[in-house]
Amino acid sequence: MKNLNYQLKQLCQRNHDGSYATRHNRERTLTLIADQLHALGYRRMSPQSLKPKHIEALVARWQAEALAIGTIKNRMSALRWWAEKVNKPSVIAHSNDHYGIPDRQRVTGVSKAQQLGSEALERVRDPHVRMSLELQRAFGLRREEAIKFQPHYADRGDHLLLKASWTKGGKARMIPLLSPAQRALLTRAHQLAGRGSLIPLDRDYRQQLRVYERHTANAGLSRMHGLRHAYAQERYASLTGRLAPAAGGPSVATLSPAERQRDQAVRQQISRELGHERIQILSVYLS
């Protein structure tokens, strides 16, 4: 292993910022960046030797490869994390505009909502994975939240309370419980997990994540993040009385001032339920 790769790996292992998925993706991204710096001719680097020229060389390479804007921005986030951890945040410009990285285009106009029918669920053989998928669909949970889910803790009667240690960004949040179907699902989750989580006692999170990935793939399921899109669109329809733009409803531009005000309030509410800090991200789900 190259020296920089090893030292960045150690840096990641000493700092537990964010969820397991966030840490895993960050370490993988920094490993790729270290390999690319080596290929660009920077052969004797340490984490502390990060300089503006390294950032500029990496961005130039990514732009030449025509990578998606979101991919570049994710890599910039990893670089900023690296710079912060070695007390050199100033080596990276505060704004991505400095490097000619445009804003991410969030409004796609295409719905990414995924449905989860009974036939698809029956193809998932592991009962804990099957329950995690059902919770993703019913409450808009992220994958990690649905795997770590503890019914005895989360079920507060009229709402769910997610632990900070389950969520992206490490912030607890509440999700309303609104239907008999959701209550029935939670009853089954209690029966399956008891006082534990949806990770069986003989596995840890990493092992259960691999089980989840294997069983969903074997069942022909992919892009399960689309279950959150379906949840967001159903909540929007319930709260506004009309379909979300991505689901075939009217665009925001065609709404009356009163409808537009209601649209913004609803988006803010759904954003909180999904665990997003910025309402703008809801355009990905709703357009």
Secondary structure as the mmCIF struct_conf table of DSSP 4:
data_model
#
loop_
_struct_conf.conf_type_id
_struct_conf.id
_struct_conf.beg_label_comp_id
_struct_conf.beg_label_asym_id
_struct_conf.beg_label_seq_id
_struct_conf.end_label_comp_id
_struct_conf.end_label_asym_id
_struct_conf.end_label_seq_id
HELX_RH_AL_P HELX_RH_AL_P1 ASN A 3 ARG A 14
BEND BEND1 GLY A 18 GLY A 18
HELX_RH_AL_P HELX_RH_AL_P2 TYR A 20 ALA A 39
TURN_TY1_P TURN_TY1_P1 LEU A 40 GLY A 41
BEND BEND2 ARG A 44 ARG A 44
HELX_RH_3T_P HELX_RH_3T_P1 PRO A 47 SER A 49
HELX_RH_AL_P HELX_RH_AL_P3 PRO A 52 ALA A 64
TURN_TY1_P TURN_TY1_P2 GLU A 65 ALA A 66
HELX_RH_AL_P HELX_RH_AL_P4 ILE A 69 LYS A 85
TURN_TY1_P TURN_TY1_P3 VAL A 86 ASN A 87
HELX_RH_3T_P HELX_RH_3T_P2 PRO A 89 VAL A 91
BEND BEND3 ILE A 92 ILE A 92
BEND BEND4 HIS A 94 SER A 95
HELX_RH_3T_P HELX_RH_3T_P3 ASN A 96 TYR A 99
TURN_TY1_P TURN_TY1_P4 GLY A 100 GLY A 100
HELX_LH_PP_P HELX_LH_PP_P1 PRO A 102 ARG A 104
BEND BEND5 GLY A 109 VAL A 110
HELX_RH_AL_P HELX_RH_AL_P5 SER A 118 GLU A 122
TURN_TY1_P TURN_TY1_P5 ARG A 123 ARG A 123
HELX_RH_AL_P HELX_RH_AL_P6 PRO A 127 PHE A 139
HELX_RH_AL_P HELX_RH_AL_P7 ARG A 143 LYS A 148
HELX_RH_AL_P HELX_RH_AL_P8 PRO A 151 ALA A 154
STRN STRN1 ASP A 155 ASP A 155
BEND BEND6 GLY A 157 ASP A 158
STRN STRN2 HIS A 159 LEU A 162
HELX_RH_3T_P HELX_RH_3T_P4 ALA A 164 TRP A 166
BEND BEND7 THR A 167 THR A 167
TURN_TY1_P TURN_TY1_P6 LYS A 168 GLY A 169
BEND BEND8 GLY A 170 GLY A 170
STRN STRN3 ARG A 173 PRO A 176
HELX_RH_AL_P HELX_RH_AL_P9 PRO A 180 ALA A 193
TURN_TY1_P TURN_TY1_P7 GLY A 194 ARG A 195
BEND BEND9 GLY A 196 GLY A 196
BEND BEND10 LEU A 198 ILE A 199
TURN_TY1_P TURN_TY1_P8 LEU A 201 ASP A 202
HELX_RH_AL_P HELX_RH_AL_P10 TYR A 205 ASN A 218
TURN_TY1_P TURN_TY1_P9 ALA A 219 GLY A 220
TURN_TY1_P TURN_TY1_P10 MET A 224 HIS A 225
HELX_RH_AL_P HELX_RH_AL_P11 GLY A 226 THR A 240
BEND BEND11 GLY A 241 ARG A 242
HELX_RH_3T_P HELX_RH_3T_P5 PRO A 245 ALA A 247
TURN_TY1_P TURN_TY1_P11 GLY A 248 GLY A 248
HELX_RH_3T_P HELX_RH_3T_P6 VAL A 252 THR A 254
BEND BEND12 LEU A 255 LEU A 255
HELX_RH_AL_P HELX_RH_AL_P12 PRO A 257 LEU A 274
TURN_TY1_P TURN_TY1_P12 GLY A 275 GLY A 275
BEND BEND13 GLU A 277 GLU A 277
HELX_RH_3T_P HELX_RH_3T_P7 ILE A 279 ILE A 281
HELX_RH_AL_P HELX_RH_AL_P13 LEU A 282 LEU A 286
#
